Every structure is written in structure tokens, then in C-alpha cells.
Amino acid sequence: MTDTTQQNKELTKQYFAALGAWQADTVLDLVSDDLEYWVAGSLPKLSGTFTKSDIKGMLPGFKAMFPEGMQLKTVAFTAEGNRVAVEVECHGRTFGGREYNNFLHFLFEFRNGKIVRVREYMDTAHAKEIFAA
């Protein structure tokens, strides 16, 4: 594994640690200004393609949705060149008391030490069940 590949893997770990701790400034520092963040599915306000500005606006809502916090357990990483794939288990209790436990797959792409592209896949049926309630 090259130094750059290892660095990208470490940046991915930092991203999930910051996201789980609701450290929005750190999350935003890790992504490039031209970020393209795509989420699979057709869920309103959750699926689609988002910019850094969109993500900045969404982070407070996610924090409010999970007042007790959200645990993001990284299960496995695969890294090559400027790409890092990671499996994540996400768990948290929503403000309405519902248990959210989803399994996600992310593909990150990096440029110059920043995240430039993310593709996120999840169980959208579970997300819809929890967030639409």
C-alpha cells in the first residue's frame, strides 16, 4: 500500500470519527470545496447528489435527529490508489425513540488530501421506515 493510499485510509477513519462525534467543522475540513456526495435511492431529502454546501446544511439536522449520538462502526476497508471503500454499521436512537441500525457501503475518492467524491449505499427501505415515521 502506498503512502498516499494509507493516508487516504486514515482520512476516511478521521471522517467517520468526526461524523460520529458531530464535529461538523472537522467533517467539512476533510472534504474539498468541489465535493460531489451521492446517496443511492429515491428518498426525499436523503438520496441524490449533494455539494459541500448541502452537506454543511444537513449536518445540524442529522445531529438533531439523533440527540443521543450516532455510532459509526467501520467494519472493513479496501484501499487502492485514490479510492477507499468502507463498510460501516450505523446505529442510533432517533429523537422519536426509534432504533436506527443500518449497514452502509461508501466509496471515497481523494485528491490532494481531500475527499472529492463519495458514493453511499444503504438499506433505503430501513431508512425510509425510520425517517418517514
ChimeraX commands (.cxc) that place a marker at each C-alpha (Angstrom):
marker #1 position 0.00,0.00,0.00 radius 0.5
marker #1 position 1.45,3.37,-1.00 radius 0.5
marker #1 position 1.84,6.24,1.45 radius 0.5
marker #1 position -0.95,8.13,-0.35 radius 0.5
marker #1 position -3.29,5.15,-0.18 radius 0.5
marker #1 position -2.58,4.74,3.55 radius 0.5
marker #1 position -3.12,8.49,4.07 radius 0.5
marker #1 position -6.49,8.28,2.30 radius 0.5
marker #1 position -7.49,5.36,4.50 radius 0.5
marker #1 position -6.56,7.38,7.60 radius 0.5
marker #1 position -8.54,10.39,6.33 radius 0.5
marker #1 position -11.56,8.12,5.91 radius 0.5
marker #1 position -11.22,6.97,9.54 radius 0.5
marker #1 position -10.98,10.62,10.64 radius 0.5
marker #1 position -14.12,11.42,8.64 radius 0.5
marker #1 position -16.20,8.74,10.39 radius 0.5
marker #1 position -14.80,9.62,13.83 radius 0.5
marker #1 position -15.71,13.29,13.29 radius 0.5
marker #1 position -19.13,12.46,11.88 radius 0.5
marker #1 position -19.95,10.17,14.80 radius 0.5
marker #1 position -18.87,12.89,17.26 radius 0.5
marker #1 position -20.88,15.57,15.40 radius 0.5
marker #1 position -17.72,17.58,14.70 radius 0.5
marker #1 position -19.12,19.35,11.66 radius 0.5
marker #1 position -16.11,21.65,11.19 radius 0.5
marker #1 position -13.76,18.65,11.03 radius 0.5
marker #1 position -16.03,16.83,8.58 radius 0.5
marker #1 position -16.13,19.91,6.34 radius 0.5
marker #1 position -12.34,20.38,6.59 radius 0.5
marker #1 position -11.82,16.86,5.25 radius 0.5
marker #1 position -13.83,17.45,2.06 radius 0.5
marker #1 position -12.91,19.54,-0.97 radius 0.5
marker #1 position -14.85,22.62,-1.98 radius 0.5
marker #1 position -15.98,20.79,-5.14 radius 0.5
marker #1 position -17.27,17.74,-3.24 radius 0.5
marker #1 position -19.78,15.51,-5.03 radius 0.5
marker #1 position -21.63,13.35,-2.49 radius 0.5
marker #1 position -24.11,10.88,-3.97 radius 0.5
marker #1 position -26.55,8.74,-1.94 radius 0.5
marker #1 position -28.36,5.79,-3.52 radius 0.5
marker #1 position -32.12,5.50,-3.68 radius 0.5
marker #1 position -35.07,7.80,-4.12 radius 0.5
marker #1 position -35.69,9.02,-0.57 radius 0.5
marker #1 position -36.70,12.67,-0.36 radius 0.5
marker #1 position -34.00,14.85,1.26 radius 0.5
marker #1 position -31.71,11.84,1.69 radius 0.5
marker #1 position -30.98,10.42,-1.77 radius 0.5
marker #1 position -29.36,12.23,-4.66 radius 0.5
marker #1 position -26.24,14.28,-5.28 radius 0.5
marker #1 position -25.08,16.86,-2.77 radius 0.5
marker #1 position -22.39,19.55,-2.60 radius 0.5
marker #1 position -20.21,20.60,0.32 radius 0.5
marker #1 position -22.65,23.42,0.99 radius 0.5
marker #1 position -25.56,20.96,1.01 radius 0.5
marker #1 position -23.75,18.70,3.48 radius 0.5
marker #1 position -22.96,21.67,5.73 radius 0.5
marker #1 position -26.67,22.48,5.81 radius 0.5
marker #1 position -27.69,18.87,6.50 radius 0.5
marker #1 position -25.34,18.13,9.41 radius 0.5
marker #1 position -27.32,20.06,12.08 radius 0.5
marker #1 position -30.48,18.18,11.08 radius 0.5
marker #1 position -28.78,14.81,11.47 radius 0.5
marker #1 position -27.46,15.85,14.88 radius 0.5
marker #1 position -30.98,16.88,15.96 radius 0.5
marker #1 position -32.37,13.61,14.62 radius 0.5
marker #1 position -30.01,11.61,16.87 radius 0.5
marker #1 position -29.81,13.59,20.15 radius 0.5
marker #1 position -28.05,10.71,21.96 radius 0.5
marker #1 position -25.45,10.46,19.21 radius 0.5
marker #1 position -24.84,8.06,16.39 radius 0.5
marker #1 position -22.36,5.20,16.45 radius 0.5
marker #1 position -20.49,4.52,13.23 radius 0.5
marker #1 position -18.57,1.24,13.36 radius 0.5
marker #1 position -16.19,0.73,10.47 radius 0.5
marker #1 position -16.28,-2.96,9.63 radius 0.5
marker #1 position -13.83,-3.29,6.73 radius 0.5
marker #1 position -11.67,-1.15,4.45 radius 0.5
marker #1 position -10.31,-1.71,0.97 radius 0.5
marker #1 position -7.97,0.94,-0.36 radius 0.5
marker #1 position -6.21,1.34,-3.68 radius 0.5
marker #1 position -4.76,4.49,-5.21 radius 0.5
marker #1 position -7.07,7.44,-4.64 radius 0.5
marker #1 position -10.08,5.28,-3.66 radius 0.5
marker #1 position -11.16,3.84,-0.32 radius 0.5
marker #1 position -14.14,1.52,0.07 radius 0.5
marker #1 position -15.52,1.01,3.55 radius 0.5
marker #1 position -18.31,-0.98,5.15 radius 0.5
marker #1 position -20.00,0.74,8.09 radius 0.5
marker #1 position -22.63,-0.21,10.64 radius 0.5
marker #1 position -24.61,2.81,11.81 radius 0.5
marker #1 position -26.65,2.74,14.99 radius 0.5
marker #1 position -28.57,5.36,16.91 radius 0.5
marker #1 position -31.84,6.22,18.59 radius 0.5
marker #1 position -33.85,8.97,16.89 radius 0.5
marker #1 position -35.42,11.89,18.76 radius 0.5
marker #1 position -38.70,9.95,18.49 radius 0.5
marker #1 position -37.18,6.90,20.20 radius 0.5
marker #1 position -36.88,4.70,17.10 radius 0.5
marker #1 position -33.84,2.46,16.71 radius 0.5
marker #1 position -31.88,3.06,13.52 radius 0.5
marker #1 position -29.45,0.30,12.63 radius 0.5
marker #1 position -28.29,0.35,9.04 radius 0.5
marker #1 position -25.42,-1.21,7.15 radius 0.5
marker #1 position -23.76,1.04,4.61 radius 0.5
marker #1 position -21.09,0.92,1.97 radius 0.5
marker #1 position -19.10,4.01,0.98 radius 0.5
marker #1 position -16.70,4.61,-1.86 radius 0.5
marker #1 position -14.48,7.65,-1.26 radius 0.5
marker #1 position -12.25,9.30,-3.85 radius 0.5
marker #1 position -9.44,11.67,-2.87 radius 0.5
marker #1 position -7.46,14.45,-4.48 radius 0.5
marker #1 position -4.66,16.36,-2.77 radius 0.5
marker #1 position -5.52,15.03,0.68 radius 0.5
marker #1 position -9.23,15.89,0.49 radius 0.5
marker #1 position -12.38,13.86,-0.13 radius 0.5
marker #1 position -13.69,14.86,-3.57 radius 0.5
marker #1 position -16.34,12.23,-4.25 radius 0.5
marker #1 position -18.46,9.92,-2.11 radius 0.5
marker #1 position -20.89,7.24,-3.19 radius 0.5
marker #1 position -23.07,5.95,-0.34 radius 0.5
marker #1 position -25.20,2.81,-0.46 radius 0.5
marker #1 position -27.56,1.66,2.29 radius 0.5
marker #1 position -30.73,-0.24,3.08 radius 0.5
marker #1 position -33.06,2.51,1.87 radius 0.5
marker #1 position -36.17,0.59,2.99 radius 0.5
marker #1 position -34.93,0.69,6.60 radius 0.5
marker #1 position -34.00,4.37,6.30 radius 0.5
marker #1 position -37.45,5.17,4.91 radius 0.5
marker #1 position -39.15,3.21,7.70 radius 0.5
marker #1 position -37.26,5.14,10.38 radius 0.5
marker #1 position -37.08,8.63,8.91 radius 0.5
marker #1 position -40.53,8.77,7.35 radius 0.5
marker #1 position -42.19,7.96,10.68 radius 0.5
marker link #1:1,2 radius 0.2
marker link #1:2,3 radius 0.2
marker link #1:3,4 radius 0.2
marker link #1:4,5 radius 0.2
marker link #1:5,6 radius 0.2
marker link #1:6,7 radius 0.2
marker link #1:7,8 radius 0.2
marker link #1:8,9 radius 0.2
marker link #1:9,10 radius 0.2
marker link #1:10,11 radius 0.2
marker link #1:11,12 radius 0.2
marker link #1:12,13 radius 0.2
marker link #1:13,14 radius 0.2
marker link #1:14,15 radius 0.2
marker link #1:15,16 radius 0.2
marker link #1:16,17 radius 0.2
marker link #1:17,18 radius 0.2
marker link #1:18,19 radius 0.2
marker link #1:19,20 radius 0.2
marker link #1:20,21 radius 0.2
marker link #1:21,22 radius 0.2
marker link #1:22,23 radius 0.2
marker link #1:23,24 radius 0.2
marker link #1:24,25 radius 0.2
marker link #1:25,26 radius 0.2
marker link #1:26,27 radius 0.2
marker link #1:27,28 radius 0.2
marker link #1:28,29 radius 0.2
marker link #1:29,30 radius 0.2
marker link #1:30,31 radius 0.2
marker link #1:31,32 radius 0.2
marker link #1:32,33 radius 0.2
marker link #1:33,34 radius 0.2
marker link #1:34,35 radius 0.2
marker link #1:35,36 radius 0.2
marker link #1:36,37 radius 0.2
marker link #1:37,38 radius 0.2
marker link #1:38,39 radius 0.2
marker link #1:39,40 radius 0.2
marker link #1:40,41 radius 0.2
marker link #1:41,42 radius 0.2
marker link #1:42,43 radius 0.2
marker link #1:43,44 radius 0.2
marker link #1:44,45 radius 0.2
marker link #1:45,46 radius 0.2
marker link #1:46,47 radius 0.2
marker link #1:47,48 radius 0.2
marker link #1:48,49 radius 0.2
marker link #1:49,50 radius 0.2
marker link #1:50,51 radius 0.2
marker link #1:51,52 radius 0.2
marker link #1:52,53 radius 0.2
marker link #1:53,54 radius 0.2
marker link #1:54,55 radius 0.2
marker link #1:55,56 radius 0.2
marker link #1:56,57 radius 0.2
marker link #1:57,58 radius 0.2
marker link #1:58,59 radius 0.2
marker link #1:59,60 radius 0.2
marker link #1:60,61 radius 0.2
marker link #1:61,62 radius 0.2
marker link #1:62,63 radius 0.2
marker link #1:63,64 radius 0.2
marker link #1:64,65 radius 0.2
marker link #1:65,66 radius 0.2
marker link #1:66,67 radius 0.2
marker link #1:67,68 radius 0.2
marker link #1:68,69 radius 0.2
marker link #1:69,70 radius 0.2
marker link #1:70,71 radius 0.2
marker link #1:71,72 radius 0.2
marker link #1:72,73 radius 0.2
marker link #1:73,74 radius 0.2
marker link #1:74,75 radius 0.2
marker link #1:75,76 radius 0.2
marker link #1:76,77 radius 0.2
marker link #1:77,78 radius 0.2
marker link #1:78,79 radius 0.2
marker link #1:79,80 radius 0.2
marker link #1:80,81 radius 0.2
marker link #1:81,82 radius 0.2
marker link #1:82,83 radius 0.2
marker link #1:83,84 radius 0.2
marker link #1:84,85 radius 0.2
marker link #1:85,86 radius 0.2
marker link #1:86,87 radius 0.2
marker link #1:87,88 radius 0.2
marker link #1:88,89 radius 0.2
marker link #1:89,90 radius 0.2
marker link #1:90,91 radius 0.2
marker link #1:91,92 radius 0.2
marker link #1:92,93 radius 0.2
marker link #1:93,94 radius 0.2
marker link #1:94,95 radius 0.2
marker link #1:95,96 radius 0.2
marker link #1:96,97 radius 0.2
marker link #1:97,98 radius 0.2
marker link #1:98,99 radius 0.2
marker link #1:99,100 radius 0.2
marker link #1:100,101 radius 0.2
marker link #1:101,102 radius 0.2
marker link #1:102,103 radius 0.2
marker link #1:103,104 radius 0.2
marker link #1:104,105 radius 0.2
marker link #1:105,106 radius 0.2
marker link #1:106,107 radius 0.2
marker link #1:107,108 radius 0.2
marker link #1:108,109 radius 0.2
marker link #1:109,110 radius 0.2
marker link #1:110,111 radius 0.2
marker link #1:111,112 radius 0.2
marker link #1:112,113 radius 0.2
marker link #1:113,114 radius 0.2
marker link #1:114,115 radius 0.2
marker link #1:115,116 radius 0.2
marker link #1:116,117 radius 0.2
marker link #1:117,118 radius 0.2
marker link #1:118,119 radius 0.2
marker link #1:119,120 radius 0.2
marker link #1:120,121 radius 0.2
marker link #1:121,122 radius 0.2
marker link #1:122,123 radius 0.2
marker link #1:123,124 radius 0.2
marker link #1:124,125 radius 0.2
marker link #1:125,126 radius 0.2
marker link #1:126,127 radius 0.2
marker link #1:127,128 radius 0.2
marker link #1:128,129 radius 0.2
marker link #1:129,130 radius 0.2
marker link #1:130,131 radius 0.2
marker link #1:131,132 radius 0.2
marker link #1:132,133 radius 0.2
view
